[in-house]
Amino acid sequence: MKDLKVYYIYHSGFLLETKNYLIVFDYFKNSKKSQENILFLEEKIYNTEKKVLVFSSHSHYDHFNKDIFSWKNKKEDIEYILSDDIIFNEKPKKYHLIKEKEKLEIETIKVEAYGSTDLGVSFLVEIDNTKIFHAGDLNWWYWKDDTEDEERYMKELYQNIILNISVNKNIDIAFFPVDPRLEEFCYLGGEYFAEKLRPKIMVPMHFDDAFYITKEFKKRILKFGVKGIEIENENSLLRINI
């Protein structure tokens, strides 16, 4: 069993703790519970002796918040890995801008940026013998009012990115959007990802407060031999065994 703890923060935001590192993905300041979320994160970040890495997949407000830079004031060795579409004035001591097809190595950590069907990138991170994928806004965005040309473009774009990712099999855990605004098509991208890449575990995200969707997603990907994770609350430790 791999040494991994995963905390759901909100939306597409997660805190992961491996043997030697603490990782934050796509922190989003939820207005309803923003104070509770930030206090939870800061307690974890400031009280750890582990190296802290902060990822932001793109500049949309629900994936990037400049408040993440305040953490460096108490955690000097914190390191940021940001999509190159993110613009910010306050430069932290240690940061990296990354775009699709680029690779990065930090200590023993390997980071590879894949494409997105929206802004920015998706991340594949190999850390402490664990392969972690965070999709950002990579998804099969199938909207009911799309034209045939728009449907065709999105399908081809999404499937080509998945094909590129498929070179890296053996993903241990993948965080993937299951957006209720897509209505009955909200599971389409996640099911295709599960079928083609077969990660050991998939964690749904990008569902705001629609927690019910995580239970249904878990059922749908079981047919591909992929374990889904049901989420019930913010700032919660998820039951994950790899």
C-alpha positions as CSV (number, residue, x, y, z in Angstrom):
1,M,0.0,0.0,0.0
2,K,1.4,3.4,-1.0
3,D,1.7,6.2,1.6
4,L,-0.9,8.7,0.4
5,K,-3.5,10.8,2.0
6,V,-6.0,12.9,-0.1
7,Y,-8.1,15.7,1.3
8,Y,-10.9,17.3,-0.8
9,I,-11.0,21.0,-0.4
10,Y,-13.5,22.3,-2.9
11,H,-14.4,22.2,-6.6
12,S,-11.1,21.0,-8.2
13,G,-8.9,21.8,-5.1
14,F,-7.2,19.0,-3.3
15,L,-4.4,18.5,-0.7
16,L,-2.3,15.4,-1.1
17,E,0.2,14.1,1.4
18,T,2.8,11.6,0.4
19,K,5.7,10.2,2.4
20,N,7.9,13.2,1.8
21,Y,5.7,15.9,0.2
22,L,2.6,18.0,0.6
23,I,0.9,19.0,-2.6
24,V,-1.9,21.5,-3.3
25,F,-3.8,21.3,-6.6
26,D,-6.0,24.2,-8.0
27,Y,-7.0,26.0,-4.8
28,F,-10.3,27.8,-5.3
29,K,-11.6,30.2,-2.7
30,N,-15.2,29.2,-2.2
31,S,-17.1,32.1,-0.9
32,K,-19.5,30.0,1.2
33,K,-16.7,28.3,3.3
34,S,-13.6,30.2,2.2
35,Q,-12.5,31.0,5.8
36,E,-12.9,27.3,6.8
37,N,-11.1,26.1,3.7
38,I,-8.1,28.4,4.0
39,L,-7.7,27.7,7.7
40,F,-7.7,24.0,7.0
41,L,-5.1,24.4,4.3
42,E,-2.9,26.8,6.2
43,E,-2.8,24.5,9.3
44,K,-1.6,21.6,7.1
45,I,1.0,23.7,5.2
46,Y,2.4,25.7,8.1
47,N,2.7,22.7,10.5
48,T,4.4,20.2,8.1
49,E,8.1,19.6,7.9
50,K,7.6,18.2,4.4
51,K,8.4,20.0,1.2
52,V,5.2,21.9,-0.1
53,L,4.3,22.0,-3.8
54,V,1.5,24.1,-5.2
55,F,0.0,23.5,-8.6
56,S,-2.4,25.7,-10.6
57,S,-3.6,24.3,-14.0
58,H,-4.8,27.6,-15.5
59,S,-5.9,31.1,-14.8
60,H,-9.7,30.6,-14.4
61,Y,-10.8,32.0,-11.0
62,D,-12.1,28.5,-10.0
63,H,-8.6,27.0,-10.4
64,F,-6.2,29.8,-9.5
65,N,-6.3,32.2,-6.6
66,K,-3.4,34.6,-5.8
67,D,-3.9,34.0,-2.1
68,I,-1.7,30.9,-2.6
69,F,1.3,33.3,-2.7
70,S,0.7,34.4,0.9
71,W,1.7,30.9,2.0
72,K,5.4,31.7,1.2
73,N,5.5,34.2,3.9
74,K,5.5,31.5,6.6
75,K,6.8,28.6,4.4
76,E,9.8,29.9,2.6
77,D,10.8,26.8,0.7
78,I,7.3,26.4,-0.9
79,E,7.5,25.8,-4.6
80,Y,4.9,26.7,-7.2
81,I,4.2,25.0,-10.6
82,L,1.8,27.1,-12.7
83,S,0.4,27.0,-16.2
84,D,2.1,29.7,-18.3
85,D,-1.3,31.4,-19.0
86,I,-1.3,32.6,-15.3
87,I,-0.3,36.2,-14.9
88,F,0.8,37.4,-11.5
89,N,2.8,40.4,-10.1
90,E,4.0,39.0,-6.8
91,K,6.9,36.6,-7.7
92,P,7.6,33.9,-5.2
93,K,11.1,32.7,-4.6
94,K,10.6,29.4,-6.2
95,Y,8.2,29.0,-9.1
96,H,8.0,27.4,-12.5
97,L,5.8,28.2,-15.5
98,I,4.9,25.3,-17.7
99,K,3.0,24.6,-20.9
100,E,1.8,21.6,-22.8
101,K,4.4,19.1,-23.7
102,E,6.9,20.5,-21.3
103,K,8.6,18.5,-18.5
104,L,10.0,19.5,-15.2
105,E,12.0,17.8,-12.5
106,I,12.1,19.0,-8.9
107,E,14.3,16.9,-6.6
108,T,13.1,13.4,-7.4
109,I,9.7,14.6,-8.6
110,K,8.8,14.4,-12.3
111,V,6.1,16.7,-13.7
112,E,4.7,16.5,-17.2
113,A,2.2,19.0,-18.7
114,Y,-0.5,17.6,-21.1
115,G,-3.1,19.5,-23.0
116,S,-6.5,20.8,-22.0
117,T,-9.8,21.3,-23.9
118,D,-10.0,24.7,-22.2
119,L,-7.3,27.0,-20.9
120,G,-3.9,25.8,-19.5
121,V,-2.7,22.3,-18.9
122,S,-3.3,19.0,-17.2
123,F,-0.6,17.6,-14.9
124,L,1.0,14.2,-14.6
125,V,3.1,14.1,-11.4
126,E,5.3,11.2,-10.4
127,I,6.2,11.6,-6.7
128,D,7.2,9.1,-4.0
129,N,6.6,6.2,-6.4
130,T,3.0,7.4,-7.1
131,K,1.7,8.6,-10.4
132,I,-0.9,11.4,-10.0
133,F,-2.9,13.0,-12.7
134,H,-4.9,16.2,-12.3
135,A,-7.0,17.1,-15.3
136,G,-7.5,20.8,-14.6
137,D,-10.2,21.7,-17.2
138,L,-9.4,18.8,-19.5
139,N,-12.8,17.2,-20.2
140,W,-15.1,16.2,-23.0
141,W,-17.2,19.4,-22.8
142,Y,-20.4,18.2,-24.6
143,W,-23.0,21.0,-24.4
144,K,-26.6,20.4,-25.6
145,D,-26.6,23.5,-27.7
146,D,-23.3,22.8,-29.5
147,T,-23.3,22.7,-33.3
148,E,-22.2,19.6,-35.1
149,D,-18.9,21.3,-35.9
150,E,-18.4,22.2,-32.3
151,E,-19.2,18.6,-31.2
152,R,-16.8,17.2,-33.7
153,Y,-14.0,19.6,-32.8
154,M,-14.3,18.9,-29.0
155,K,-14.5,15.1,-29.5
156,E,-11.3,15.1,-31.7
157,L,-9.4,17.5,-29.4
158,Y,-10.3,15.5,-26.2
159,Q,-9.6,12.1,-27.7
160,N,-6.3,13.2,-29.1
161,I,-5.1,14.5,-25.7
162,I,-6.2,11.2,-24.1
163,L,-4.2,9.3,-26.7
164,N,-1.1,11.4,-25.8
165,I,-1.6,10.6,-22.1
166,S,-2.0,6.9,-22.8
167,V,1.7,6.6,-23.4
168,N,1.9,6.9,-19.6
169,K,0.0,3.9,-18.4
170,N,-0.2,2.9,-14.7
171,I,-1.7,6.1,-13.4
172,D,-2.3,5.5,-9.7
173,I,-4.9,8.2,-9.1
174,A,-6.6,10.7,-11.4
175,F,-8.6,13.8,-10.5
176,F,-11.2,14.5,-13.2
177,P,-14.1,16.9,-13.9
178,V,-17.7,15.7,-13.5
179,D,-19.5,18.9,-14.1
180,P,-23.3,18.9,-13.5
181,R,-23.9,21.8,-15.9
182,L,-23.3,19.2,-18.7
183,E,-26.5,17.4,-17.4
184,E,-26.7,13.8,-18.7
185,F,-23.4,14.2,-20.5
186,C,-21.4,15.1,-17.3
187,Y,-19.9,11.6,-17.1
188,L,-18.9,11.3,-20.7
189,G,-15.3,12.5,-20.4
190,G,-14.6,10.7,-17.2
191,E,-16.0,7.4,-18.5
192,Y,-13.8,7.7,-21.6
193,F,-10.8,8.5,-19.5
194,A,-11.5,5.4,-17.3
195,E,-12.0,3.2,-20.3
196,K,-8.8,4.2,-22.2
197,L,-6.3,4.9,-19.4
198,R,-7.6,2.5,-16.6
199,P,-6.1,4.4,-13.6
200,K,-6.4,2.5,-10.3
201,I,-8.5,5.3,-8.8
202,M,-10.5,8.2,-10.1
203,V,-11.6,11.1,-7.9
204,P,-14.4,13.3,-9.3
205,M,-14.1,17.1,-9.1
206,H,-15.5,20.4,-10.6
207,F,-19.0,19.6,-9.3
208,D,-19.3,22.5,-6.8
209,D,-21.9,21.4,-4.2
210,A,-23.5,18.6,-6.3
211,F,-22.0,15.8,-4.1
212,Y,-24.6,13.3,-5.3
213,I,-22.8,13.2,-8.7
214,T,-19.7,11.5,-7.1
215,K,-21.8,8.5,-6.1
216,E,-23.1,8.0,-9.6
217,F,-19.7,8.4,-11.2
218,K,-18.3,5.8,-8.9
219,K,-20.9,3.3,-10.2
220,R,-20.3,4.1,-13.8
221,I,-16.6,3.6,-13.9
222,L,-16.7,0.3,-12.0
223,K,-17.3,-1.5,-15.3
224,F,-13.8,-0.5,-16.4
225,G,-12.2,-1.9,-13.3
226,V,-11.5,1.6,-12.0
227,K,-12.3,2.4,-8.4
228,G,-14.3,5.7,-8.0
229,I,-14.3,7.8,-4.8
230,E,-17.5,9.2,-3.3
231,I,-17.1,12.6,-1.7
232,E,-19.5,13.9,0.9
233,N,-18.0,17.0,2.5
234,E,-15.4,19.8,2.0
235,N,-12.1,19.6,3.8
236,S,-12.5,15.9,4.2
237,L,-10.0,13.0,4.2
238,L,-11.0,10.6,1.4
239,R,-10.9,6.9,1.8
240,I,-8.2,5.9,-0.7
241,N,-6.0,2.8,-0.7
242,I,-3.5,2.3,-3.6
